[in-house]
Amino acid sequence: MKESLMDVICCPLDKAALELDVDEEDDDEVLAGTLTCTECGESYPIEDGIPNLLPPDMREEATA
């Protein structure tokens, strides 16, 4: 995901801003990390450059 995407994405639960924590990046692309809501504290993983912004209950169903 491009860091510039941070200007347009928000928490799907309460529409608050997300804070980016980068674990791995390549040039200007975030490959792995976490997006954390500044209000509710919910975390959303970034894997293979793709942020998973599904709400927590839907994330668990998708992996099962």
DSSP file (Angstrom, degrees, kcal/mol; ACC not computed):
  #  RESIDUE AA STRUCTURE BP1 BP2  ACC     N-H-->O    O-->H-N    N-H-->O    O-->H-N    TCO  KAPPA ALPHA  PHI   PSI    X-CA   Y-CA   Z-CA
    1    1 A M              0   0    0      0, 0.0    29,-3.5     0, 0.0     2,-0.3   0.000 360.0 360.0 360.0 145.2    0.0    0.0    0.0
    2    2 A K  B >   -A   29   0A   0     27,-0.2     3,-1.7     1,-0.1     4,-0.3  -0.626 360.0-131.2 -81.8 140.9    1.2    3.5   -0.7
    3    3 A E  G >  S+     0   0    0     25,-1.0     3,-1.8    -2,-0.3     4,-0.2   0.785 105.3  70.3 -62.4 -25.6    1.6    5.8    2.3
    4    4 A S  G >  S+     0   0    0      1,-0.3     3,-1.5     2,-0.2    -1,-0.3   0.716  81.7  74.2 -64.7 -18.9   -0.4    8.4    0.5
    5    5 A L  G X> S+     0   0    0     -3,-1.7     3,-1.9     1,-0.3     4,-1.7   0.734  76.3  78.6 -64.1 -21.7   -3.4    6.2    1.0
    6    6 A M  G <4 S+     0   0    0     -3,-1.8    12,-0.3     1,-0.3    -1,-0.3   0.736  83.0  64.8 -60.1 -21.9   -3.4    7.3    4.7
    7    7 A D  G <4 S+     0   0    0     -3,-1.5    -1,-0.3    -4,-0.2    -2,-0.2   0.723 113.5  29.2 -72.1 -21.1   -5.0   10.6    3.5
    8    8 A V  T <4 S+     0   0    0     -3,-1.9     2,-0.2    -4,-0.2    -2,-0.2   0.610 101.6  83.1-118.5 -16.0   -8.2    8.8    2.4
    9    9 A I     <  +     0   0    0     -4,-1.7     9,-0.4     9,-0.1     2,-0.3  -0.620  49.1 171.5 -93.8 154.7   -8.6    5.7    4.6
   10   10 A C        -     0   0    0     -2,-0.2     7,-0.2     7,-0.1     6,-0.1  -0.915  45.3 -66.8-147.4 172.0  -10.2    5.6    8.0
   11   11 A C     >  -     0   0    0      5,-2.7     4,-2.0    -2,-0.3     5,-0.1  -0.460  37.7-145.0 -63.4 128.0  -11.4    3.1   10.6
   12   12 A P  T  4 S+     0   0    0      0, 0.0    -1,-0.2     0, 0.0    41,-0.0   0.703  95.2  53.3 -70.0 -17.2  -14.4    1.2    9.3
   13   13 A L  T  4 S+     0   0    0      1,-0.1    -2,-0.0     3,-0.1     0, 0.0   0.920 132.6   0.8 -83.7 -46.6  -15.9    1.0   12.8
   14   14 A D  T  4 S-     0   0    0      2,-0.1    -1,-0.1     0, 0.0    -3,-0.0   0.335  89.3-119.5-129.3   6.9  -16.0    4.7   13.8
   15   15 A K     <  +     0   0    0     -4,-2.0     2,-0.1     1,-0.2     3,-0.1   0.673  64.2 143.5  64.3  19.2  -14.5    6.6   10.8
   16   16 A A        -     0   0    0      1,-0.2    -5,-2.7    -6,-0.1    -1,-0.2  -0.354  58.0 -80.4 -82.4 169.0  -11.6    7.9   12.9
   17   17 A A        -     0   0    0     -7,-0.2    21,-2.6    -2,-0.1     2,-0.4  -0.278  41.6-134.3 -67.3 154.0   -8.0    8.4   11.7
   18   18 A L  E     -B   37   0A   0     -9,-0.4     2,-0.5   -12,-0.3    19,-0.2  -0.887   6.9-141.2-111.5 143.9   -5.7    5.4   11.5
   19   19 A E  E     -B   36   0A   0     17,-3.2    17,-2.5    -2,-0.4     2,-0.4  -0.898  18.3-136.7-105.1 131.9   -2.0    5.4   12.6
   20   20 A L  E     -B   35   0A   0     -2,-0.5     2,-0.5    15,-0.2    15,-0.2  -0.751  18.3-175.4 -94.3 130.2    0.5    3.5   10.5
   21   21 A D  E     -B   34   0A   0     13,-2.6    13,-2.4    -2,-0.4     2,-0.4  -0.960  18.1-151.7-121.9 109.5    3.1    1.3   12.0
   22   22 A V  E     +B   33   0A   0     -2,-0.5    11,-0.3    11,-0.2     3,-0.1  -0.689  26.1 168.6 -89.8 127.7    5.5    0.0    9.2
   23   23 A D  E    S+     0   0A   0      9,-2.6     2,-0.3    -2,-0.4    10,-0.2   0.740  75.7   9.2 -99.2 -36.0    7.2   -3.4    9.7
   24   24 A E  E     +B   32   0A   0      8,-2.1     7,-2.1     2,-0.0     8,-2.0  -0.989  67.5 172.1-148.4 135.0    8.5   -3.7    6.1
   25   25 A E  E     -B   30   0A   0     -2,-0.3     2,-0.4     5,-0.3     5,-0.2  -0.978  20.5-154.2-142.9 158.0    8.6   -1.4    3.1
   26   26 A D  E >  S-B   29   0A   0      3,-2.7     3,-2.1    -2,-0.3     2,-0.3  -0.955  70.6 -49.6-134.0 111.5   10.0   -1.2   -0.4
   27   27 A D  T 3  S-     0   0    0     -2,-0.4     0, 0.0     1,-0.3     0, 0.0  -0.476 125.5 -19.8  57.3-117.0   10.7    2.3   -1.7
   28   28 A D  T 3  S+     0   0    0     -2,-0.3   -25,-1.0    -3,-0.1     2,-0.5   0.159 118.5  99.6-105.1  19.2    7.4    4.1   -1.1
   29   29 A E  E <   -AB   2  26A   0     -3,-2.1    -3,-2.7   -27,-0.2     2,-0.6  -0.917  65.6-141.9-110.6 126.1    5.3    1.0   -0.7
   30   30 A V  E     + B   0  25A   0    -29,-3.5    -5,-0.3    -2,-0.5     3,-0.1  -0.772  22.2 175.9 -84.6 118.3    4.3   -0.5    2.7
   31   31 A L  E     +     0   0A   0     -7,-2.1    18,-2.6    -2,-0.6    17,-0.4   0.801  65.0   9.7 -93.5 -33.9    4.5   -4.2    2.4
   32   32 A A  E    S+ B   0  24A   0     -8,-2.0    -9,-2.6    15,-0.2    -8,-2.1  -0.997  82.2  90.8-148.4 145.8    3.8   -5.2    6.0
   33   33 A G  E     -CB  46  22A   0     13,-1.7    13,-2.6    -2,-0.3     2,-0.4  -0.989  57.9 -78.8 164.0-159.6    2.6   -3.4    9.1
   34   34 A T  E     -CB  45  21A   0    -13,-2.4   -13,-2.6    -2,-0.3     2,-0.5  -0.997  15.7-151.3-141.3 140.6   -0.4   -2.4   11.1
   35   35 A L  E     -CB  44  20A   0      9,-3.1     9,-3.1    -2,-0.4     2,-0.4  -0.966  22.1-167.9-107.8 126.7   -3.0    0.3   10.9
   36   36 A T  E     -CB  43  19A   0    -17,-2.5   -17,-3.2    -2,-0.5     7,-0.2  -0.964  21.7-121.0-121.9 131.6   -4.4    1.3   14.4
   37   37 A C  E  >  - B   0  18A   0      5,-2.6     4,-0.6    -2,-0.4   -19,-0.2  -0.477  11.6-146.6 -69.2 133.7   -7.5    3.4   15.0
   38   38 A T  T  4 S+     0   0    0    -21,-2.6    -1,-0.1    -2,-0.2   -20,-0.1   0.652  94.7  36.2 -76.0 -14.8   -6.7    6.6   17.0
   39   39 A E  T  4 S+     0   0    0    -22,-0.4    -1,-0.1     3,-0.1   -21,-0.1   0.873 129.9  20.9-100.6 -60.8  -10.1    6.4   18.7
   40   40 A C  T  4 S-     0   0    0      2,-0.1    -2,-0.1     1,-0.0    -4,-0.0   0.658  91.5-130.2 -90.3 -15.6  -11.2    2.8   19.4
   41   41 A G     <  +     0   0    0     -4,-0.6    -3,-0.1     1,-0.3     2,-0.1   0.489  50.4 153.9  83.0   2.3   -7.7    1.2   19.2
   42   42 A E        -     0   0    0     -6,-0.1    -5,-2.6     1,-0.1     2,-0.4  -0.394  34.2-140.5 -65.3 141.7   -8.7   -1.5   16.8
   43   43 A S  E     -C   36   0A   0     -7,-0.2    -7,-0.2    -2,-0.1    -1,-0.1  -0.841  13.4-165.2-109.6 144.2   -5.8   -2.8   14.7
   44   44 A Y  E     -C   35   0A   0     -9,-3.1    -9,-3.1    -2,-0.4     9,-0.1  -0.995  19.8-130.4-128.3 126.0   -5.8   -3.8   11.0
   45   45 A P  E     -C   34   0A   0      0, 0.0     7,-2.8     0, 0.0     2,-0.5  -0.398   6.1-150.4 -78.6 151.7   -3.0   -5.8    9.5
   46   46 A I  E     +CD  33  51A   0    -13,-2.6   -13,-1.7     5,-0.2     2,-0.4  -0.989  24.0 174.5-115.6 118.8   -1.2   -4.9    6.2
   47   47 A E  E >   - D   0  50A   0      3,-2.1     3,-1.9    -2,-0.5   -15,-0.2  -0.993  65.3  -6.3-129.9 132.1    0.1   -8.1    4.5
   48   48 A D  T 3  S-     0   0    0    -17,-0.4   -16,-0.2    -2,-0.4    -1,-0.1   0.819 130.2 -56.7  54.6  33.5    1.8   -8.3    1.1
   49   49 A G  T 3  S+     0   0    0    -18,-2.6    -1,-0.3     1,-0.2   -19,-0.1   0.544 115.0 114.4  80.5   7.3    1.0   -4.5    0.7
   50   50 A I  E <   -D   47   0A   0     -3,-1.9    -3,-2.1   -19,-0.3     2,-0.3  -0.945  59.2-141.6-116.9 118.3   -2.7   -5.0    1.2
   51   51 A P  E     -D   46   0A   0      0, 0.0     2,-0.9     0, 0.0    -5,-0.2  -0.616  10.0-144.7 -76.5 133.3   -4.5   -3.4    4.2
   52   52 A N        +     0   0    0     -7,-2.8     7,-0.1    -2,-0.3    -2,-0.0  -0.832  26.0 170.2 -98.9  98.4   -7.2   -5.6    5.6
   53   53 A L        +     0   0    0     -2,-0.9    -1,-0.1    -9,-0.1   -43,-0.0   0.111  28.7 129.8 -99.3  21.4   -9.9   -3.1    6.8
   54   54 A L  S    S-     0   0    0      1,-0.1     5,-0.1     2,-0.1    -2,-0.1  -0.518  70.2-100.9 -69.6 142.4  -12.6   -5.7    7.5
   55   55 A P    >>  -     0   0    0      0, 0.0     4,-2.0     0, 0.0     3,-0.8  -0.289  40.3-103.3 -58.2 153.2  -14.1   -5.3   10.9
   56   56 A P  H 3> S+     0   0    0      0, 0.0     4,-1.8     0, 0.0     5,-0.2   0.840 119.4  51.7 -52.5 -42.7  -12.7   -7.8   13.5
   57   57 A D  H 3> S+     0   0    0      1,-0.2     4,-1.3     2,-0.2     5,-0.1   0.864 112.1  46.3 -66.1 -34.8  -15.7  -10.1   13.4
   58   58 A M  H <> S+     0   0    0     -3,-0.8     4,-2.0     2,-0.2    -1,-0.2   0.817 107.7  57.6 -75.8 -31.0  -15.7  -10.3    9.6
   59   59 A R  H  X S+     0   0    0     -4,-2.0     4,-1.4     2,-0.2    -2,-0.2   0.904 106.1  49.5 -63.8 -42.2  -11.9  -10.9    9.6
   60   60 A E  H  X S+     0   0    0     -4,-1.8     4,-0.9     1,-0.2    -1,-0.2   0.878 111.4  48.8 -66.3 -38.2  -12.3  -14.0   11.8
   61   61 A E  H  < S+     0   0    0     -4,-1.3     3,-0.3     1,-0.2    -1,-0.2   0.877 108.1  54.9 -67.2 -37.9  -15.1  -15.4    9.5
   62   62 A A  H  < S+     0   0    0     -4,-2.0    -1,-0.2     1,-0.2    -2,-0.2   0.817 110.6  44.6 -68.0 -31.5  -13.0  -14.8    6.4
   63   63 A T  H  <        0   0    0     -4,-1.4    -1,-0.2     1,-0.2    -2,-0.2   0.652 360.0 360.0 -87.2 -15.5  -10.0  -16.8    7.7
   64   64 A A     <        0   0    0     -4,-0.9    -1,-0.2    -3,-0.3    -2,-0.2   0.464 360.0 360.0 -80.6 360.0  -12.1  -19.7    9.0
